[in-house]
Amino acid sequence: MGFPANGSSEKPLKFLIYGRTGWIGGLLGKLCESKGIDFEYGSGRLENRVSLESDIAAVKPTHVFNAAGVTGRPNVDWCESHKVETIRTNVVGTLTLADVCREKGLILINYATGCIFEYDAAHPIDSGIGFKEEDNPNFTGSFYSKTKAMVEELLKNYENVCTLRVRMPISSDLANPRNFITKITRYDKVVNIPNSMTILDELLPISIEMATRNLTGIWNFTNPGVVSHNEILEMYSDYIDSNFTWKNFNLEEQAKVIVAPRSNNELDASKLKKEFPELMSIKESLIKYVFEPNKKTVGA
């Protein structure tokens, strides 16, 4: 298929990005602008093959990025009552884009999810034993996660796809309602479970570098290690709002106020760390990229 030839020095980078109105898609565009990388947003619908072919013919990209998808508003519970819409974008759309890209000899960087696993006997909570890239998903509690696991399994057959398992994404923009930190600071009560998470300020630039290196296959796209809800909220209290308080509740209590169960897990990020040795641990990254830049000075 000639995938290693894409983005070579003879041909300047040109990215085609899907997900213009989404959080990650918007951040990707800003990153490309800051790095001087030529890019355009796709206008086609993912499930419409002809529209994708038209985009590729017009843009002539070296790489394609898929940050489009249905996560549900305000959360994944939406997917439980909108199953066909979820399938249309997350399954039919993603597979169509991967197939068109393969046909055109293009690498697809696909922002997927790591919310397809849950702690189990072989990967106990607080054990430091994370799920690896080759592990099969074991969490199907929500319809959203179920569709994502199906697609990941099918995409393994596409040698042109780079699947990035994102989890509980966090950014320095604490006003963004999609930001995991913003979400949990607004909840009445939160559970307190250690999880792998993705600091976008550090990892999105890495995903661009992964494209330039023409990396493919599945990658756990999280910072190494885990952090719990309470640990994040303690940092929030220390750095942002010293008067902030919160209440915890357990999974049984949480189940009464949500439609679908949520995934809690640790992903093993050693594959990503080996490729990018500078990758920071989750707690270091939180402080450097999120809390230090937003630190409120005393009396401010």
C-alpha positions, 0 to 999 in steps of 0.5 A: 500500500506504500504507507511508509511513503506518506509524509516523506520529505519529498511531499509536505504534510497535508492533513484532512481532519474530520470532527471540526465541531468536536473538542479534539477536532478543534484542538487539532486544527489549532495545533496544525496552525501553530505548527505551520502544518497545512490542513483542511477540515472534511465536509463529508459525512463519515457514513457517506462514502462518495462525500469522503472520496470527494474530500480526499480528491479535493484536499489531496492529504498525506494523512487523515485524522478522524476526531468525529464520533458520537459520545452523546450529550450531555454524556454517553447515556444519550447513546442508550436511547439513540442506538441507530445514530450511534451506530451510523457514526461510530461504526458505519462512518468510522469503517467507511472512512478507514476503507476509503483511506485504505483504498487511497493508500492513506494512513488514518489516525483514529481517535478511539476510546480506552473505555472498553475495559474494566478492572478484573481479576487479572487487572485489579484496581491499584495493582499497576497491571494495565490492559495492553494493546493486544488485550480484548475488551471486557467492558460492554456496560454501555452501548457507546463502549460496545460500538467502540469495541466492535469497531476496534476489533474490525479496524485491526484488519486495516493495516493503514489505521492508527487507533488511539485509545483515549480515556477521560480526556483532560485539557488546560481549558477548564471552562470546556464542559467536555473536560473531565476535570470540568465535568467532575467539579460540576457533579453533585457527587463523584466516585473515587476510582483510579483511572488512566487518563489522557492529557490532551495538551501533551498527547495531541502533539504526539498524535501529530508526530505519530502521523509523521512517523506513519505509525499504525496499529493500536496504541493506549493513548494515555499518560502512564499511571493512574489518578483518582477523582479525589486526587484530581479534585485535591489538586483543583482545590490546591491550585484553582479554588481553595474553597472547593469541596466535593462529596463522594459516593460509591458505584452502587449509588452512582448506578441510581443516577446514570443509565449505563455503567461507566468504564474504570481501568488502567491502560498500560502505556509502555508501548507509547512511552517506548516510542516517546520517552519524554511522555510524562506520568499522569500526575506530572502531566496534570501539574505541568499542563493543566494546574500550573498554567491555571494556578490562581494566585493568592488574593486573585 
